[in-house]
Amino acid sequence: MEDSRSARAALGVELARSAGEIARRWFDTSALAVEHKQDGSPVTQADREIEQHIRNAVSEHFPDDGFLGEEFDETIGTSQYRWIVDPIDGTKSFVHGVPLYANLIALQEDKDIVFGVINIPNADVLMHAERGKGCWKNGTQVHVSDRTELDGAYVMATWLEDWHPDVIVDLHAAGAVLRTWGDAYGYMMVACGQAEAIVDYTTQAYDLAPMPVIIEEAGGMFTTLDGARDFDGGNGIASNGAVHDSVLKIVNQG
């Protein structure tokens, strides 16, 4: 089973790189047309082209696997594996020419996320993790920070619209440094020790699917805001583990 998983993980890394090539072709070009979905979120040709590219490759190599992506209907599989894909995480950044968008791919085996990859094409950074094999950034193994106190800890947010003002005040009072280096880029920063935590109050499954295995294999902790180990709980927090409870205590008061 591990060989089967690793074969899928190898394909996932390859597909993340090719997804990045497609994204860079569309990035910051006048040809990019932006539409809006029913929920008001933007979608582009790049989102759809990347997801279809990944779907086609998975279907060719592992036709029995399930597939959940942001842009098209879910495919129910017959194997124990399901791929979960966000073709462009941070589409708002993408359409505004901000180069911190990402391609996200995760592999779920039964109920556990066993592989995840974050690709930041315009930064030439790819981070991936397979369960039990560590977390790797451009071929170098990475680990979360060893900071144990909130004083001086960097806490990330994707956006602040759904943050209660008291949460911001109390984190600042505890000495935390707040920054909006969010979306997948913030989770990557936590995994490689450049930040201590990232908090997202509103998410979808495909936004967070790679994060449990990436953060945990880097030595950190990922949960929902009520402490459950679940990427599909509608929110999430990733940390170095040492500051996890302290951040949760503050963010849950809002």
C-alpha positions as CSV (number, residue, x, y, z in Angstrom):
1,M,0.0,0.0,0.0
2,E,2.9,2.4,0.8
3,D,4.3,1.8,-2.7
4,S,0.9,2.7,-4.2
5,R,0.7,5.8,-2.0
6,S,4.2,6.9,-2.9
7,A,3.5,6.5,-6.7
8,R,0.6,8.8,-6.2
9,A,2.7,11.2,-4.2
10,A,5.3,11.3,-7.0
11,L,2.6,12.1,-9.5
12,G,1.2,14.8,-7.2
13,V,4.6,16.6,-7.1
14,E,4.9,16.3,-10.9
15,L,1.4,17.7,-11.4
16,A,2.0,20.6,-9.0
17,R,4.9,21.6,-11.1
18,S,3.0,21.4,-14.3
19,A,0.1,23.3,-12.7
20,G,2.6,26.1,-11.9
21,E,3.7,26.3,-15.5
22,I,0.1,26.8,-16.6
23,A,-0.5,29.4,-13.9
24,R,2.6,31.4,-14.8
25,R,1.5,31.4,-18.5
26,W,-1.7,33.2,-17.4
27,F,-0.3,35.3,-14.6
28,D,-0.5,39.1,-15.0
29,T,-1.6,39.0,-18.6
30,S,-4.2,41.1,-20.2
31,A,-5.7,37.9,-21.8
32,L,-6.9,36.7,-18.4
33,A,-10.7,37.0,-18.1
34,V,-12.2,37.0,-14.6
35,E,-15.7,35.7,-13.8
36,H,-17.5,35.5,-10.5
37,K,-19.2,32.4,-9.0
38,Q,-22.5,32.5,-7.2
39,D,-20.7,33.1,-3.9
40,G,-18.9,36.1,-5.4
41,S,-15.4,34.5,-5.5
42,P,-13.4,35.0,-8.7
43,V,-12.6,32.2,-11.2
44,T,-10.4,32.3,-14.3
45,Q,-9.5,30.2,-17.3
46,A,-6.3,29.4,-15.4
47,D,-8.2,27.8,-12.5
48,R,-10.3,25.6,-14.8
49,E,-7.4,24.7,-17.1
50,I,-5.2,23.6,-14.2
51,E,-7.9,21.6,-12.5
52,Q,-8.8,19.8,-15.8
53,H,-5.1,19.1,-16.4
54,I,-4.8,17.5,-13.0
55,R,-8.1,15.6,-13.3
56,N,-7.0,14.2,-16.7
57,A,-3.7,13.0,-15.4
58,V,-5.2,11.3,-12.3
59,S,-7.9,9.7,-14.4
60,E,-5.2,8.3,-16.7
61,H,-2.9,7.0,-14.0
62,F,-5.3,6.1,-11.3
63,P,-8.8,5.8,-12.8
64,D,-10.4,4.3,-9.7
65,D,-9.5,7.2,-7.4
66,G,-11.9,9.9,-6.3
67,F,-11.4,13.6,-7.1
68,L,-12.6,16.7,-5.4
69,G,-11.7,20.1,-6.9
70,E,-12.8,23.6,-6.5
71,E,-14.1,24.2,-10.1
72,F,-15.9,21.1,-11.2
73,D,-18.2,18.4,-9.7
74,E,-16.7,15.8,-7.5
75,T,-15.8,12.4,-9.0
76,I,-16.6,9.5,-6.6
77,G,-14.0,6.8,-6.8
78,T,-13.9,3.1,-5.9
79,S,-10.4,3.0,-4.4
80,Q,-9.4,4.1,-0.9
81,Y,-7.9,7.2,-2.4
82,R,-9.3,10.7,-3.1
83,W,-7.4,13.6,-4.6
84,I,-8.3,17.1,-3.3
85,V,-7.2,20.0,-5.4
86,D,-7.3,23.8,-5.4
87,P,-5.9,24.7,-8.8
88,I,-5.2,28.3,-7.7
89,D,-5.3,29.0,-4.0
90,G,-5.5,32.8,-3.7
91,T,-7.3,33.6,-7.0
92,K,-7.8,37.1,-5.7
93,S,-4.1,37.5,-5.4
94,F,-3.6,35.9,-8.8
95,V,-6.0,38.2,-10.7
96,H,-4.4,41.3,-9.0
97,G,-0.9,40.4,-10.0
98,V,0.2,39.4,-6.5
99,P,2.7,36.4,-6.9
100,L,1.9,34.6,-3.6
101,Y,-0.9,32.4,-5.1
102,A,-0.4,28.6,-5.0
103,N,-1.3,25.3,-6.5
104,L,-2.6,22.8,-3.9
105,I,-2.9,19.0,-4.2
106,A,-3.7,16.6,-1.4
107,L,-4.2,12.8,-1.3
108,Q,-6.6,11.3,1.1
109,E,-6.4,7.6,2.0
110,D,-9.6,6.5,3.6
111,K,-10.0,9.4,6.2
112,D,-6.4,10.5,6.5
113,I,-4.5,13.0,4.4
114,V,-1.3,11.1,3.6
115,F,0.3,13.5,1.0
116,G,0.2,17.2,0.3
117,V,1.9,19.7,-1.9
118,I,2.0,23.5,-2.0
119,N,3.5,25.0,-5.1
120,I,4.2,28.8,-5.3
121,P,5.1,29.1,-9.0
122,N,6.2,32.7,-9.1
123,A,8.6,32.2,-6.1
124,D,9.9,28.9,-7.5
125,V,9.1,27.2,-4.2
126,L,7.5,23.7,-3.9
127,M,6.8,22.1,-0.5
128,H,5.5,18.6,-0.1
129,A,5.1,16.0,2.6
130,E,4.2,12.3,2.6
131,R,3.0,10.7,5.9
132,G,6.0,9.4,7.8
133,K,8.6,10.9,5.4
134,G,9.1,14.4,6.6
135,C,8.3,17.8,5.0
136,W,10.5,19.1,2.2
137,K,10.9,22.5,0.6
138,N,12.8,22.5,-2.7
139,G,14.5,19.3,-1.7
140,T,15.5,20.4,1.8
141,Q,13.8,19.0,4.9
142,V,12.2,21.7,7.0
143,H,10.9,22.0,10.5
144,V,8.6,24.3,12.5
145,S,10.1,26.9,14.9
146,D,10.9,26.1,18.5
147,R,9.4,29.3,19.9
148,T,7.3,28.6,23.0
149,E,5.8,32.0,23.8
150,L,3.5,34.3,21.9
151,D,5.8,37.2,22.7
152,G,7.6,37.6,19.4
153,A,5.6,34.9,17.6
154,Y,4.5,35.7,14.0
155,V,0.8,34.9,13.6
156,M,-0.6,35.0,10.0
157,A,-4.1,35.6,8.6
158,T,-5.4,35.2,5.1
159,W,-7.7,38.2,5.7
160,L,-9.0,40.1,8.7
161,E,-12.6,40.7,7.7
162,D,-13.9,37.9,10.0
163,W,-11.5,38.6,12.9
164,H,-13.0,40.1,16.0
165,P,-11.2,43.3,17.0
166,D,-10.6,41.9,20.5
167,V,-8.7,39.0,19.0
168,I,-6.3,41.4,17.3
169,V,-5.9,43.5,20.4
170,D,-5.2,40.5,22.6
171,L,-2.7,38.9,20.3
172,H,-0.9,42.2,20.0
173,A,-1.0,42.6,23.8
174,A,0.6,39.1,24.1
175,G,3.5,40.3,22.0
176,A,2.5,38.5,18.8
177,V,3.4,40.0,15.4
178,L,0.4,39.9,13.1
179,R,0.8,39.8,9.3
180,T,-1.5,38.9,6.4
181,W,0.9,36.7,4.6
182,G,-1.9,34.2,4.2
183,D,-3.4,31.6,2.0
184,A,-1.1,28.6,1.4
185,Y,2.0,30.9,1.7
186,G,1.3,31.4,5.4
187,Y,1.1,27.6,6.0
188,M,4.4,27.2,4.2
189,M,6.0,29.8,6.5
190,V,4.8,27.9,9.6
191,A,6.1,24.6,8.2
192,C,9.6,26.0,7.6
193,G,9.8,27.9,10.9
194,Q,9.4,31.4,9.5
195,A,6.2,32.0,11.4
196,E,4.6,30.4,14.4
197,A,0.9,30.2,13.5
198,I,-1.7,30.9,10.9
199,V,-5.5,31.2,11.6
200,D,-8.3,30.9,9.0
201,Y,-11.8,31.5,10.2
202,T,-13.6,30.6,6.9
203,T,-12.3,27.8,4.6
204,Q,-13.4,25.1,2.2
205,A,-11.9,21.5,2.2
206,Y,-9.7,22.2,-0.8
207,D,-8.2,25.3,0.8
208,L,-6.8,23.2,3.7
209,A,-6.5,19.6,2.5
210,P,-2.7,19.5,2.2
211,M,-2.0,21.3,5.4
212,P,-2.4,18.6,8.1
213,V,0.3,16.3,6.6
214,I,2.6,19.2,5.7
215,I,2.4,20.9,9.1
216,E,2.5,17.6,11.1
217,E,5.4,16.2,9.1
218,A,7.3,19.5,9.8
219,G,6.7,18.9,13.5
220,G,3.7,21.2,14.0
221,M,0.0,20.9,14.7
222,F,-3.1,21.5,12.6
223,T,-6.6,21.6,13.9
224,T,-9.9,23.3,13.5
225,L,-10.6,26.3,15.8
226,D,-12.4,23.9,18.2
227,G,-9.4,21.7,18.4
228,A,-10.5,18.8,16.0
229,R,-8.0,17.3,13.7
230,D,-10.1,18.0,10.6
231,F,-9.2,19.8,7.3
232,D,-12.9,20.0,6.4
233,G,-14.3,21.8,9.4
234,G,-14.8,25.2,7.8
235,N,-11.8,26.8,9.5
236,G,-8.3,26.0,10.6
237,I,-5.2,26.8,12.6
238,A,-1.7,25.6,12.0
239,S,1.1,26.2,14.4
240,N,4.5,25.0,15.6
241,G,2.6,23.2,18.3
242,A,4.1,25.0,21.2
243,V,1.9,28.1,20.8
244,H,-1.1,26.3,19.6
245,D,-3.2,26.3,22.7
246,S,-2.3,30.0,23.5
247,V,-3.4,31.1,20.0
248,L,-6.6,29.0,20.2
249,K,-7.5,30.5,23.6
250,I,-7.4,34.0,22.1
251,V,-8.9,33.5,18.7
252,N,-11.9,31.6,20.1
253,Q,-13.1,34.5,22.2
254,G,-14.2,36.5,19.1
